[in-house]
Amino acid sequence: MCLTHTNYRPLFLWKLLVLSCCCIWSAVYARPLDKPQANRSNHTLQTGPAAGANLVWTTCTTGTILNSSITGTATYVFGPSDCDGNGFTAISEASGASATSPARVLIGAVSGNNVLRFDRGGSTAVFTKGHLKSTAGDLFKLTNLTVYPTNAGNQTLTITAYKGGVAVSGSIITINYVSTTPIHGTTLTTVDFGTNYNNIDEIQMTTSTSLGGVALDDIQTAVALPVTFSYFSGRTEGSQVLLNWGTALEANVKNFEIERSTDGLTFLSRGFTASKAPGGNNAAPLDYSYNDILSPGLPYALFYRVKESDLDGRYIYSPVLKINLASGNQGLSIFPNPFRHQVTIAVESPREDKAVIIVADLGGRQLLEQICPLQKGSNIVPLSTLSRLEKGMYLFTISTGQKKQTVALMKTE
């Protein structure tokens, strides 16, 4: 025998709240997820510079002119069949005293090495600036670069990182050469670049002599991920799965979307969390959490992943996390959902116990409390005193000596 207490005060004041929450529930917890875009897969950008691009010029013949111009700018866009430069554009700028100021991009030689050369194209022209930029505008990380002057005079070479046409603050690197020093390459690595070259789309080179030009070799890049996940974990607690993840780096991040699957293949959206990084950019560790409310009838295991969306609409996914529900949702089910006048609660109990069942509206106002004894094993508890409830969403909390669990059910009439 179950003892029942009801508290059916008028519900009209809460009707609007309940109906509004129903709409929110439907929008957040029942919306199917679009299929992933083709241009972005897990952790990898598919356009622009290839991941781990290594730009060397041994496959090109020395003296090959990639592009030249009688005007002040020569541009060459590297394609898939070109000299190890897929995804990049080279631009050489020159100026001169005459009406023509030839500029050129070519494969030259310095100290016996083939190099990518930004050069003037005639005696009346002087080199002013060289650019190497992402053709598609995707971000990359510069990890290695050898820089040469193309003439032996005293000069200072300057390397600057750019993103979106704006120089990255603190990114200027200067290299000083003197005429008594043989022309040679200065190799820069991640130690020299620091974090200023981690998320860029262009580098620019100038020389103080405004004469010959600049040559580059041993260029190594890596695609810059918009976010680096440092961890992703979760556990069950009552009727919820508590998810936690952290990021070590965020660049251009808009938000995180939590997705869940019952089979590890088809994922549905469960909710969103905004980026904590100011403007979507952050180089320090950040931590995030999300509580996923469980409903009856779920399998013994669930799969979760986090979808990171950029401010420009692209996205990547975290690794997939499997959560076993044996300690949380298994052994209790409530059906049907939605219901009309009655629900049935099935409880598995490891020993003789009692169940306290509380029905509340979404505002937390208790409407019904029912206490029933439980036998060891399977127990069926019917709740048939729900016909006077208004249509809407209600919270059913079941407490035993072993656990406490809350689920949300919809009443249709």
C-alpha atoms as a printed R data frame, in Angstrom:
    type eleno elety resid chain resno      x      y       z
1   ATOM     1    CA   MET     A     1  0.000  0.000   0.000
2   ATOM     2    CA   CYS     A     2  1.275  3.450  -0.975
3   ATOM     3    CA   LEU     A     3  0.622  6.590   1.040
4   ATOM     4    CA   THR     A     4 -0.253  9.574  -1.140
5   ATOM     5    CA   HIS     A     5 -0.400 13.290  -0.397
6   ATOM     6    CA   THR     A     6 -1.579 15.790  -3.007
7   ATOM     7    CA   ASN     A     7 -1.383 19.559  -3.162
8   ATOM     8    CA   TYR     A     8 -3.464 20.592  -6.181
9   ATOM     9    CA   ARG     A     9 -3.751 24.322  -5.638
10  ATOM    10    CA   PRO     A    10 -4.791 26.246  -8.791
11  ATOM    11    CA   LEU     A    11 -2.170 26.002 -11.492
12  ATOM    12    CA   PHE     A    12 -3.231 28.917 -13.654
13  ATOM    13    CA   LEU     A    13 -0.432 31.183 -12.400
14  ATOM    14    CA   TRP     A    14  2.123 28.662 -13.545
15  ATOM    15    CA   LYS     A    15  0.522 27.674 -16.824
16  ATOM    16    CA   LEU     A    16  2.387 30.206 -18.902
17  ATOM    17    CA   LEU     A    17  5.700 29.254 -17.290
18  ATOM    18    CA   VAL     A    18  5.132 25.546 -17.930
19  ATOM    19    CA   LEU     A    19  4.180 26.046 -21.567
20  ATOM    20    CA   SER     A    20  7.196 28.311 -22.132
21  ATOM    21    CA   CYS     A    21  9.532 25.765 -20.602
22  ATOM    22    CA   CYS     A    22  8.010 23.078 -22.810
23  ATOM    23    CA   CYS     A    23  9.007 25.080 -25.843
24  ATOM    24    CA   ILE     A    24 12.515 25.543 -24.459
25  ATOM    25    CA   TRP     A    25 12.795 21.816 -23.721
26  ATOM    26    CA   SER     A    26 11.750 20.960 -27.236
27  ATOM    27    CA   ALA     A    27 14.194 23.409 -28.793
28  ATOM    28    CA   VAL     A    28 17.178 22.375 -26.685
29  ATOM    29    CA   TYR     A    29 16.694 18.657 -26.189
30  ATOM    30    CA   ALA     A    30 14.899 17.460 -29.295
31  ATOM    31    CA   ARG     A    31 16.615 19.335 -32.147
32  ATOM    32    CA   PRO     A    32 18.390 17.042 -34.625
33  ATOM    33    CA   LEU     A    33 21.948 17.964 -35.531
34  ATOM    34    CA   ASP     A    34 22.981 18.843 -39.062
35  ATOM    35    CA   LYS     A    35 25.622 16.633 -40.606
36  ATOM    36    CA   PRO     A    36 29.207 17.887 -40.251
37  ATOM    37    CA   GLN     A    37 30.435 20.217 -42.960
38  ATOM    38    CA   ALA     A    38 32.669 18.693 -45.573
39  ATOM    39    CA   ASN     A    39 35.466 21.225 -45.218
40  ATOM    40    CA   ARG     A    40 36.269 20.484 -41.603
41  ATOM    41    CA   SER     A    41 36.932 17.104 -40.033
42  ATOM    42    CA   ASN     A    42 38.074 16.109 -36.591
43  ATOM    43    CA   HIS     A    43 40.920 18.445 -35.562
44  ATOM    44    CA   THR     A    44 41.960 19.193 -39.159
45  ATOM    45    CA   LEU     A    45 41.374 22.085 -41.527
46  ATOM    46    CA   GLN     A    46 40.972 20.793 -45.073
47  ATOM    47    CA   THR     A    47 41.656 24.014 -46.994
48  ATOM    48    CA   GLY     A    48 44.603 26.366 -47.239
49  ATOM    49    CA   PRO     A    49 48.076 25.271 -46.095
50  ATOM    50    CA   ALA     A    50 48.402 21.545 -45.617
51  ATOM    51    CA   ALA     A    51 48.967 20.346 -42.065
52  ATOM    52    CA   GLY     A    52 52.682 20.114 -41.427
53  ATOM    53    CA   ALA     A    53 53.576 21.731 -44.753
54  ATOM    54    CA   ASN     A    54 57.303 21.629 -45.458
55  ATOM    55    CA   LEU     A    55 58.219 24.134 -48.170
56  ATOM    56    CA   VAL     A    56 61.579 23.274 -49.731
57  ATOM    57    CA   TRP     A    57 62.661 23.949 -53.289
58  ATOM    58    CA   THR     A    58 64.775 20.954 -54.254
59  ATOM    59    CA   THR     A    59 62.098 19.876 -56.741
60  ATOM    60    CA   CYS     A    60 62.402 23.172 -58.628
61  ATOM    61    CA   THR     A    61 65.105 24.149 -61.074
62  ATOM    62    CA   THR     A    62 67.336 27.010 -59.951
63  ATOM    63    CA   GLY     A    63 66.533 30.190 -61.830
64  ATOM    64    CA   THR     A    64 62.906 29.279 -62.525
65  ATOM    65    CA   ILE     A    65 60.888 32.469 -62.666
66  ATOM    66    CA   LEU     A    66 57.527 31.791 -61.055
67  ATOM    67    CA   ASN     A    67 56.175 35.251 -61.842
68  ATOM    68    CA   SER     A    68 57.557 38.634 -62.882
69  ATOM    69    CA   SER     A    69 56.012 41.984 -63.658
70  ATOM    70    CA   ILE     A    70 56.981 45.305 -65.172
71  ATOM    71    CA   THR     A    71 54.938 46.934 -62.403
72  ATOM    72    CA   GLY     A    72 55.769 47.139 -58.722
73  ATOM    73    CA   THR     A    73 54.189 43.841 -57.633
74  ATOM    74    CA   ALA     A    74 54.646 40.241 -58.760
75  ATOM    75    CA   THR     A    75 52.328 37.550 -57.376
76  ATOM    76    CA   TYR     A    76 52.492 33.787 -57.628
77  ATOM    77    CA   VAL     A    77 49.851 31.406 -56.258
78  ATOM    78    CA   PHE     A    78 51.179 27.929 -55.573
79  ATOM    79    CA   GLY     A    79 49.011 25.023 -56.673
80  ATOM    80    CA   PRO     A    80 49.006 21.264 -55.951
81  ATOM    81    CA   SER     A    81 51.624 20.508 -58.635
82  ATOM    82    CA   ASP     A    82 54.004 23.338 -57.706
83  ATOM    83    CA   CYS     A    83 57.233 23.291 -55.736
84  ATOM    84    CA   ASP     A    84 56.042 22.149 -52.288
85  ATOM    85    CA   GLY     A    85 54.025 25.300 -51.821
86  ATOM    86    CA   ASN     A    86 50.422 24.096 -51.895
87  ATOM    87    CA   GLY     A    87 48.082 26.560 -50.243
88  ATOM    88    CA   PHE     A    88 50.384 29.615 -50.289
89  ATOM    89    CA   THR     A    89 50.741 32.826 -52.279
90  ATOM    90    CA   ALA     A    90 54.076 34.637 -52.731
91  ATOM    91    CA   ILE     A    91 54.101 38.389 -53.410
92  ATOM    92    CA   SER     A    92 57.172 40.502 -54.149
93  ATOM    93    CA   GLU     A    93 57.008 44.300 -54.059
94  ATOM    94    CA   ALA     A    94 59.515 46.681 -55.669
95  ATOM    95    CA   SER     A    95 59.799 50.373 -56.466
96  ATOM    96    CA   GLY     A    96 62.094 52.372 -58.703
97  ATOM    97    CA   ALA     A    97 63.060 55.769 -60.062
98  ATOM    98    CA   SER     A    98 61.713 55.080 -63.539
99  ATOM    99    CA   ALA     A    99 58.180 54.501 -64.762
100 ATOM   100    CA   THR     A   100 58.689 50.752 -64.476
101 ATOM   101    CA   SER     A   101 59.565 49.016 -61.232
102 ATOM   102    CA   PRO     A   102 59.987 45.319 -62.039
103 ATOM   103    CA   ALA     A   103 59.367 42.745 -59.307
104 ATOM   104    CA   ARG     A   104 59.617 38.969 -59.442
105 ATOM   105    CA   VAL     A   105 59.091 35.742 -57.511
106 ATOM   106    CA   LEU     A   106 61.572 33.057 -58.492
107 ATOM   107    CA   ILE     A   107 63.563 30.043 -57.406
108 ATOM   108    CA   GLY     A   108 67.123 31.222 -56.799
109 ATOM   109    CA   ALA     A   109 70.251 29.860 -55.169
110 ATOM   110    CA   VAL     A   110 72.165 31.019 -52.092
111 ATOM   111    CA   SER     A   111 75.256 29.141 -50.917
112 ATOM   112    CA   GLY     A   112 74.313 26.236 -53.145
113 ATOM   113    CA   ASN     A   113 70.767 25.939 -51.776
114 ATOM   114    CA   ASN     A   114 67.625 26.438 -53.807
115 ATOM   115    CA   VAL     A   115 65.430 29.060 -52.168
116 ATOM   116    CA   LEU     A   116 62.188 30.931 -52.689
117 ATOM   117    CA   ARG     A   117 63.313 34.417 -53.694
118 ATOM   118    CA   PHE     A   118 61.491 37.742 -53.500
119 ATOM   119    CA   ASP     A   119 63.456 40.010 -55.789
120 ATOM   120    CA   ARG     A   120 63.628 43.135 -57.916
121 ATOM   121    CA   GLY     A   121 63.483 42.535 -61.629
122 ATOM   122    CA   GLY     A   122 65.730 45.320 -62.982
123 ATOM   123    CA   SER     A   123 68.517 47.731 -62.163
124 ATOM   124    CA   THR     A   124 66.157 50.681 -61.728
125 ATOM   125    CA   ALA     A   125 64.044 48.849 -59.159
126 ATOM   126    CA   VAL     A   126 64.637 48.227 -55.464
127 ATOM   127    CA   PHE     A   127 63.030 45.515 -53.380
128 ATOM   128    CA   THR     A   128 60.605 46.845 -50.744
129 ATOM   129    CA   LYS     A   129 58.675 43.924 -49.297
130 ATOM   130    CA   GLY     A   130 58.016 40.195 -49.630
131 ATOM   131    CA   HIS     A   131 54.835 38.382 -48.552
132 ATOM   132    CA   LEU     A   132 54.144 34.691 -48.016
133 ATOM   133    CA   LYS     A   133 50.493 34.197 -47.142
134 ATOM   134    CA   SER     A   134 47.804 31.556 -46.876
135 ATOM   135    CA   THR     A   135 45.979 31.463 -50.211
136 ATOM   136    CA   ALA     A   136 42.618 30.550 -48.650
137 ATOM   137    CA   GLY     A   137 43.114 32.768 -45.596
138 ATOM   138    CA   ASP     A   138 43.246 29.820 -43.179
139 ATOM   139    CA   LEU     A   139 45.448 30.184 -40.123
140 ATOM   140    CA   PHE     A   140 48.732 28.356 -39.805
141 ATOM   141    CA   LYS     A   141 51.554 28.087 -37.293
142 ATOM   142    CA   LEU     A   142 55.100 28.846 -38.452
143 ATOM   143    CA   THR     A   143 57.544 26.388 -36.887
144 ATOM   144    CA   ASN     A   144 60.736 26.716 -38.938
145 ATOM   145    CA   LEU     A   145 62.148 29.312 -41.379
146 ATOM   146    CA   THR     A   146 65.571 30.080 -42.856
147 ATOM   147    CA   VAL     A   147 66.068 33.664 -44.093
148 ATOM   148    CA   TYR     A   148 68.765 34.958 -46.454
149 ATOM   149    CA   PRO     A   149 69.593 38.414 -47.818
150 ATOM   150    CA   THR     A   150 70.127 38.381 -51.585
151 ATOM   151    CA   ASN     A   151 73.011 40.865 -51.554
152 ATOM   152    CA   ALA     A   152 76.103 41.144 -49.341
153 ATOM   153    CA   GLY     A   153 75.725 44.715 -48.053
154 ATOM   154    CA   ASN     A   154 75.222 45.705 -44.442
155 ATOM   155    CA   GLN     A   155 71.512 45.333 -43.763
156 ATOM   156    CA   THR     A   156 68.791 44.401 -41.348
157 ATOM   157    CA   LEU     A   157 66.111 41.877 -42.366
158 ATOM   158    CA   THR     A   158 62.769 42.185 -40.609
159 ATOM   159    CA   ILE     A   159 60.155 39.405 -40.311
160 ATOM   160    CA   THR     A   160 56.623 40.260 -39.135
161 ATOM   161    CA   ALA     A   161 53.574 38.016 -38.601
162 ATOM   162    CA   TYR     A   162 50.150 39.105 -39.849
163 ATOM   163    CA   LYS     A   163 46.589 37.985 -39.252
164 ATOM   164    CA   GLY     A   164 43.689 39.399 -41.252
165 ATOM   165    CA   GLY     A   165 45.903 42.125 -42.689
166 ATOM   166    CA   VAL     A   166 46.974 43.365 -39.234
167 ATOM   167    CA   ALA     A   167 50.470 42.952 -37.826
168 ATOM   168    CA   VAL     A   168 50.553 40.695 -34.765
169 ATOM   169    CA   SER     A   169 51.698 42.696 -31.744
170 ATOM   170    CA   GLY     A   170 55.175 41.733 -30.600
171 ATOM   171    CA   SER     A   171 55.890 39.562 -33.651
172 ATOM   172    CA   ILE     A   172 58.721 41.581 -35.256
173 ATOM   173    CA   ILE     A   173 61.995 39.656 -35.575
174 ATOM   174    CA   THR     A   174 65.147 41.433 -36.814
175 ATOM   175    CA   ILE     A   175 68.253 39.807 -38.284
176 ATOM   176    CA   ASN     A   176 71.420 41.912 -38.669
177 ATOM   177    CA   TYR     A   177 73.980 41.213 -41.389
178 ATOM   178    CA   VAL     A   178 77.377 42.900 -42.023
179 ATOM   179    CA   SER     A   179 79.353 42.895 -45.237
180 ATOM   180    CA   THR     A   180 82.248 40.985 -43.679
181 ATOM   181    CA   THR     A   181 79.985 38.062 -42.906
182 ATOM   182    CA   PRO     A   182 79.470 35.623 -45.763
183 ATOM   183    CA   ILE     A   183 75.904 35.491 -46.995
184 ATOM   184    CA   HIS     A   184 74.264 32.704 -45.093
185 ATOM   185    CA   GLY     A   185 70.909 31.703 -43.731
186 ATOM   186    CA   THR     A   186 69.607 32.438 -40.269
187 ATOM   187    CA   THR     A   187 67.241 29.680 -39.167
188 ATOM   188    CA   LEU     A   188 64.369 30.623 -36.882
189 ATOM   189    CA   THR     A   189 62.395 28.036 -34.912
190 ATOM   190    CA   THR     A   190 59.436 27.970 -32.535
191 ATOM   191    CA   VAL     A   191 61.764 29.278 -29.815
192 ATOM   192    CA   ASP     A   192 62.321 32.449 -31.838
193 ATOM   193    CA   PHE     A   193 58.691 32.781 -32.931
194 ATOM   194    CA   GLY     A   194 57.119 32.221 -29.516
195 ATOM   195    CA   THR     A   195 53.319 32.273 -29.540
196 ATOM   196    CA   ASN     A   196 53.162 35.270 -31.886
197 ATOM   197    CA   TYR     A   197 53.382 32.965 -34.898
198 ATOM   198    CA   ASN     A   198 50.873 30.338 -33.695
199 ATOM   199    CA   ASN     A   199 47.738 31.688 -35.414
200 ATOM   200    CA   ILE     A   200 48.680 33.731 -38.467
201 ATOM   201    CA   ASP     A   201 47.814 33.850 -42.166
202 ATOM   202    CA   GLU     A   202 50.850 35.744 -43.528
203 ATOM   203    CA   ILE     A   203 54.468 36.684 -42.933
204 ATOM   204    CA   GLN     A   204 56.106 39.786 -44.423
205 ATOM   205    CA   MET     A   205 59.844 40.385 -44.993
206 ATOM   206    CA   THR     A   206 61.684 43.678 -45.545
207 ATOM   207    CA   THR     A   207 65.333 44.705 -45.756
208 ATOM   208    CA   SER     A   208 66.880 47.999 -44.672
209 ATOM   209    CA   THR     A   209 68.983 48.313 -47.831
210 ATOM   210    CA   SER     A   210 65.952 48.394 -50.151
211 ATOM   211    CA   LEU     A   211 68.146 46.738 -52.781
212 ATOM   212    CA   GLY     A   212 68.294 43.070 -53.628
213 ATOM   213    CA   GLY     A   213 65.593 41.218 -51.794
214 ATOM   214    CA   VAL     A   214 64.955 38.322 -49.416
215 ATOM   215    CA   ALA     A   215 65.187 34.562 -49.903
216 ATOM   216    CA   LEU     A   216 63.438 31.914 -47.776
217 ATOM   217    CA   ASP     A   217 64.178 28.245 -47.260
218 ATOM   218    CA   ASP     A   218 63.265 25.346 -44.958
219 ATOM   219    CA   ILE     A   219 59.769 26.723 -44.352
220 ATOM   220    CA   GLN     A   220 57.756 24.445 -42.106
221 ATOM   221    CA   THR     A   221 54.190 25.160 -41.026
222 ATOM   222    CA   ALA     A   222 51.394 23.444 -39.196
223 ATOM   223    CA   VAL     A   223 47.686 24.164 -39.398
224 ATOM   224    CA   ALA     A   224 46.601 26.172 -36.351
225 ATOM   225    CA   LEU     A   225 43.627 24.523 -34.658
226 ATOM   226    CA   PRO     A   226 41.011 26.933 -33.313
227 ATOM   227    CA   VAL     A   227 40.967 25.034 -30.036
228 ATOM   228    CA   THR     A   228 43.176 22.524 -28.253
229 ATOM   229    CA   PHE     A   229 41.246 20.191 -25.929
230 ATOM   230    CA   SER     A   230 43.354 19.327 -22.882
231 ATOM   231    CA   TYR     A   231 40.874 16.847 -21.352
232 ATOM   232    CA   PHE     A   232 37.282 15.583 -21.631
233 ATOM   233    CA   SER     A   233 35.671 13.561 -18.836
234 ATOM   234    CA   GLY     A   234 32.268 12.707 -17.406
235 ATOM   235    CA   ARG     A   235 30.405 10.735 -14.778
236 ATOM   236    CA   THR     A   236 26.851  9.921 -13.739
237 ATOM   237    CA   GLU     A   237 25.307 11.536 -10.684
238 ATOM   238    CA   GLY     A   238 21.686 10.675 -10.007
239 ATOM   239    CA   SER     A   239 19.650 11.439 -13.104
240 ATOM   240    CA   GLN     A   240 22.399 13.482 -14.743
241 ATOM   241    CA   VAL     A   241 25.662 13.023 -16.596
242 ATOM   242    CA   LEU     A   242 28.211 15.619 -15.477
243 ATOM   243    CA   LEU     A   243 30.602 16.520 -18.301
244 ATOM   244    CA   ASN     A   244 33.867 18.441 -17.896
245 ATOM   245    CA   TRP     A   245 36.406 19.520 -20.487
246 ATOM   246    CA   GLY     A   246 39.302 21.938 -20.725
247 ATOM   247    CA   THR     A   247 41.065 23.908 -23.433
248 ATOM   248    CA   ALA     A   248 44.741 24.841 -23.578
249 ATOM   249    CA   LEU     A   249 44.342 27.254 -26.495
250 ATOM   250    CA   GLU     A   250 41.387 29.031 -28.102
251 ATOM   251    CA   ALA     A   251 41.518 31.088 -31.301
252 ATOM   252    CA   ASN     A   252 38.412 32.649 -32.860
253 ATOM   253    CA   VAL     A   253 36.111 30.412 -30.771
254 ATOM   254    CA   LYS     A   254 32.383 31.206 -30.537
255 ATOM   255    CA   ASN     A   255 30.864 28.395 -28.444
256 ATOM   256    CA   PHE     A   256 30.790 24.714 -27.560
257 ATOM   257    CA   GLU     A   257 27.844 22.441 -28.358
258 ATOM   258    CA   ILE     A   258 27.341 19.231 -26.383
259 ATOM   259    CA   GLU     A   259 26.176 16.289 -28.497
260 ATOM   260    CA   ARG     A   260 24.952 12.863 -27.344
261 ATOM   261    CA   SER     A   261 24.530  9.512 -29.061
262 ATOM   262    CA   THR     A   262 23.039  6.188 -28.021
263 ATOM   263    CA   ASP     A   263 25.019  4.187 -30.599
264 ATOM   264    CA   GLY     A   264 28.223  6.196 -31.067
265 ATOM   265    CA   LEU     A   265 27.281  7.044 -34.655
266 ATOM   266    CA   THR     A   266 24.326  9.448 -34.726
267 ATOM   267    CA   PHE     A   267 24.705 12.436 -32.408
268 ATOM   268    CA   LEU     A   268 22.003 14.896 -31.309
269 ATOM   269    CA   SER     A   269 22.475 18.297 -29.710
270 ATOM   270    CA   ARG     A   270 21.941 18.622 -25.953
271 ATOM   271    CA   GLY     A   271 22.929 22.236 -25.295
272 ATOM   272    CA   PHE     A   272 25.445 25.052 -25.718
273 ATOM   273    CA   THR     A   273 28.159 26.725 -23.654
274 ATOM   274    CA   ALA     A   274 29.720 30.031 -24.721
275 ATOM   275    CA   SER     A   275 33.486 30.437 -24.917
276 ATOM   276    CA   LYS     A   276 35.008 32.004 -21.807
277 ATOM   277    CA   ALA     A   277 37.829 33.511 -23.872
278 ATOM   278    CA   PRO     A   278 37.551 37.294 -24.397
279 ATOM   279    CA   GLY     A   279 36.785 37.796 -28.068
280 ATOM   280    CA   GLY     A   280 37.135 34.054 -28.590
281 ATOM   281    CA   ASN     A   281 40.934 34.101 -28.167
282 ATOM   282    CA   ASN     A   282 42.903 32.805 -25.215
283 ATOM   283    CA   ALA     A   283 46.300 31.158 -24.649
284 ATOM   284    CA   ALA     A   284 45.720 30.147 -20.990
285 ATOM   285    CA   PRO     A   285 43.902 26.997 -19.780
286 ATOM   286    CA   LEU     A   286 40.115 27.265 -19.443
287 ATOM   287    CA   ASP     A   287 37.677 24.775 -17.870
288 ATOM   288    CA   TYR     A   288 34.071 24.048 -18.868
289 ATOM   289    CA   SER     A   289 31.216 21.878 -17.567
290 ATOM   290    CA   TYR     A   290 27.745 20.791 -18.634
291 ATOM   291    CA   ASN     A   291 25.045 18.728 -16.868
292 ATOM   292    CA   ASP     A   292 22.986 16.498 -19.153
293 ATOM   293    CA   ILE     A   293 19.610 15.474 -17.663
294 ATOM   294    CA   LEU     A   294 18.733 11.858 -18.402
295 ATOM   295    CA   SER     A   295 15.301 10.577 -19.361
296 ATOM   296    CA   PRO     A   296 13.751  7.095 -19.034
297 ATOM   297    CA   GLY     A   297 14.349  4.358 -21.553
298 ATOM   298    CA   LEU     A   298 18.016  5.093 -22.297
299 ATOM   299    CA   PRO     A   299 20.475  2.261 -22.972
300 ATOM   300    CA   TYR     A   300 23.189  1.249 -20.519
301 ATOM   301    CA   ALA     A   301 25.803  3.465 -22.210
302 ATOM   302    CA   LEU     A   302 25.837  6.899 -23.866
303 ATOM   303    CA   PHE     A   303 28.388  8.641 -26.085
304 ATOM   304    CA   TYR     A   304 29.251 12.333 -25.878
305 ATOM   305    CA   ARG     A   305 31.353 14.760 -27.901
306 ATOM   306    CA   VAL     A   306 31.893 18.539 -27.847
307 ATOM   307    CA   LYS     A   307 31.543 20.536 -31.048
308 ATOM   308    CA   GLU     A   308 33.608 23.741 -31.087
309 ATOM   309    CA   SER     A   309 32.300 26.441 -33.463
310 ATOM   310    CA   ASP     A   310 34.413 29.305 -34.768
311 ATOM   311    CA   LEU     A   311 33.194 32.882 -35.117
312 ATOM   312    CA   ASP     A   312 33.458 32.355 -38.882
313 ATOM   313    CA   GLY     A   313 31.131 29.323 -38.883
314 ATOM   314    CA   ARG     A   314 33.651 26.469 -39.117
315 ATOM   315    CA   TYR     A   315 33.964 23.812 -36.411
316 ATOM   316    CA   ILE     A   316 35.847 20.798 -35.064
317 ATOM   317    CA   TYR     A   317 34.970 17.992 -32.614
318 ATOM   318    CA   SER     A   318 36.499 16.706 -29.419
319 ATOM   319    CA   PRO     A   319 37.220 12.996 -29.010
320 ATOM   320    CA   VAL     A   320 34.144 10.858 -28.263
321 ATOM   321    CA   LEU     A   321 33.545 10.002 -24.596
322 ATOM   322    CA   LYS     A   322 31.633  6.870 -23.534
323 ATOM   323    CA   ILE     A   323 29.632  7.022 -20.288
324 ATOM   324    CA   ASN     A   324 28.301  3.839 -18.681
325 ATOM   325    CA   LEU     A   325 24.998  4.360 -16.870
326 ATOM   326    CA   ALA     A   326 25.151  1.291 -14.632
327 ATOM   327    CA   SER     A   327 25.650  3.472 -11.546
328 ATOM   328    CA   GLY     A   328 23.094  6.100 -12.515
329 ATOM   329    CA   ASN     A   329 20.132  5.366 -14.753
330 ATOM   330    CA   GLN     A   330 20.039  1.574 -14.833
331 ATOM   331    CA   GLY     A   331 17.387 -0.072 -12.628
332 ATOM   332    CA   LEU     A   332 14.770  2.699 -12.905
333 ATOM   333    CA   SER     A   333 12.345  3.559 -15.685
334 ATOM   334    CA   ILE     A   334  9.241  5.705 -15.916
335 ATOM   335    CA   PHE     A   335  6.740  5.321 -18.758
336 ATOM   336    CA   PRO     A   336  5.011  6.426 -20.865
337 ATOM   337    CA   ASN     A   337  6.541  9.781 -21.837
338 ATOM   338    CA   PRO     A   338  4.551 11.783 -22.722
339 ATOM   339    CA   PHE     A   339  1.680 10.620 -20.508
340 ATOM   340    CA   ARG     A   340 -2.034 11.425 -20.282
341 ATOM   341    CA   HIS     A   341 -3.481 10.368 -16.909
342 ATOM   342    CA   GLN     A   342 -1.108  7.773 -15.422
343 ATOM   343    CA   VAL     A   343  2.575  6.790 -15.346
344 ATOM   344    CA   THR     A   344  4.242  3.589 -14.200
345 ATOM   345    CA   ILE     A   345  7.539  3.480 -12.333
346 ATOM   346    CA   ALA     A   346  9.653  0.308 -12.532
347 ATOM   347    CA   VAL     A   347 12.315  0.062  -9.809
348 ATOM   348    CA   GLU     A   348 14.996 -2.571  -9.274
349 ATOM   349    CA   SER     A   349 15.961 -2.710  -5.597
350 ATOM   350    CA   PRO     A   350 18.889 -4.715  -4.160
351 ATOM   351    CA   ARG     A   351 17.060 -5.088  -0.831
352 ATOM   352    CA   GLU     A   352 13.820 -4.237   0.947
353 ATOM   353    CA   ASP     A   353 13.458 -0.478   0.905
354 ATOM   354    CA   LYS     A   354 10.972  2.296   0.295
355 ATOM   355    CA   ALA     A   355 10.558  4.779  -2.546
356 ATOM   356    CA   VAL     A   356  9.577  8.395  -2.022
357 ATOM   357    CA   ILE     A   357  8.064  9.810  -5.208
358 ATOM   358    CA   ILE     A   358  7.582 13.565  -5.550
359 ATOM   359    CA   VAL     A   359  5.935 15.300  -8.508
360 ATOM   360    CA   ALA     A   360  6.686 19.018  -8.937
361 ATOM   361    CA   ASP     A   361  6.160 21.683 -11.566
362 ATOM   362    CA   LEU     A   362  9.119 23.380 -13.239
363 ATOM   363    CA   GLY     A   363  8.986 26.155 -10.668
364 ATOM   364    CA   GLY     A   364  9.787 23.600  -7.943
365 ATOM   365    CA   ARG     A   365  6.289 23.620  -6.349
366 ATOM   366    CA   GLN     A   366  5.510 20.163  -4.949
367 ATOM   367    CA   LEU     A   367  2.170 18.789  -6.232
368 ATOM   368    CA   LEU     A   368  2.202 15.169  -5.112
369 ATOM   369    CA   GLU     A   369  4.163 12.935  -2.750
370 ATOM   370    CA   GLN     A   370  3.791  9.167  -2.680
371 ATOM   371    CA   ILE     A   371  5.625  6.687  -0.424
372 ATOM   372    CA   CYS     A   372  5.689  3.015  -1.422
373 ATOM   373    CA   PRO     A   373  7.481 -0.014   0.044
374 ATOM   374    CA   LEU     A   374  9.947 -1.833  -2.201
375 ATOM   375    CA   GLN     A   375 10.690 -5.536  -2.197
376 ATOM   376    CA   LYS     A   376 14.079 -6.906  -3.141
377 ATOM   377    CA   GLY     A   377 14.119 -7.265  -6.907
378 ATOM   378    CA   SER     A   378 11.717 -5.758  -9.431
379 ATOM   379    CA   ASN     A   379  8.948 -3.393  -8.301
380 ATOM   380    CA   ILE     A   380  6.158 -1.722 -10.270
381 ATOM   381    CA   VAL     A   381  4.691  1.481  -8.824
382 ATOM   382    CA   PRO     A   382  1.690  2.998 -10.659
383 ATOM   383    CA   LEU     A   383  0.846  6.695 -10.285
384 ATOM   384    CA   SER     A   384 -2.799  7.095 -11.251
385 ATOM   385    CA   THR     A   385 -3.656 10.382  -9.530
386 ATOM   386    CA   LEU     A   386 -2.294 12.692 -12.239
387 ATOM   387    CA   SER     A   387 -5.448 13.446 -14.233
388 ATOM   388    CA   ARG     A   388 -5.979 16.831 -12.542
389 ATOM   389    CA   LEU     A   389 -2.613 18.161 -13.687
390 ATOM   390    CA   GLU     A   390 -2.614 20.771 -16.446
391 ATOM   391    CA   LYS     A   391 -0.843 20.027 -19.720
392 ATOM   392    CA   GLY     A   392  2.894 20.696 -19.533
393 ATOM   393    CA   MET     A   393  6.233 19.465 -18.228
394 ATOM   394    CA   TYR     A   394  6.654 18.000 -14.724
395 ATOM   395    CA   LEU     A   395  9.575 16.737 -12.668
396 ATOM   396    CA   PHE     A   396  9.334 13.285 -11.070
397 ATOM   397    CA   THR     A   397 11.848 12.657  -8.273
398 ATOM   398    CA   ILE     A   398 12.286  9.108  -6.976
399 ATOM   399    CA   SER     A   399 14.357  8.620  -3.806
400 ATOM   400    CA   THR     A   400 15.367  5.290  -2.284
401 ATOM   401    CA   GLY     A   401 17.969  4.298   0.262
402 ATOM   402    CA   GLN     A   402 20.374  3.722  -2.660
403 ATOM   403    CA   LYS     A   403 19.936  6.762  -4.878
404 ATOM   404    CA   LYS     A   404 17.901  9.777  -5.881
405 ATOM   405    CA   GLN     A   405 16.877 10.480  -9.441
406 ATOM   406    CA   THR     A   406 14.831 13.175 -11.207
407 ATOM   407    CA   VAL     A   407 13.313 12.864 -14.677
408 ATOM   408    CA   ALA     A   408 11.126 15.217 -16.703
409 ATOM   409    CA   LEU     A   409  7.875 13.997 -18.274
410 ATOM   410    CA   MET     A   410  5.343 15.722 -20.495
411 ATOM   411    CA   LYS     A   411  1.578 15.610 -19.869
412 ATOM   412    CA   THR     A   412 -0.342 15.944 -23.127
413 ATOM   413    CA   GLU     A   413 -3.907 16.555 -21.826
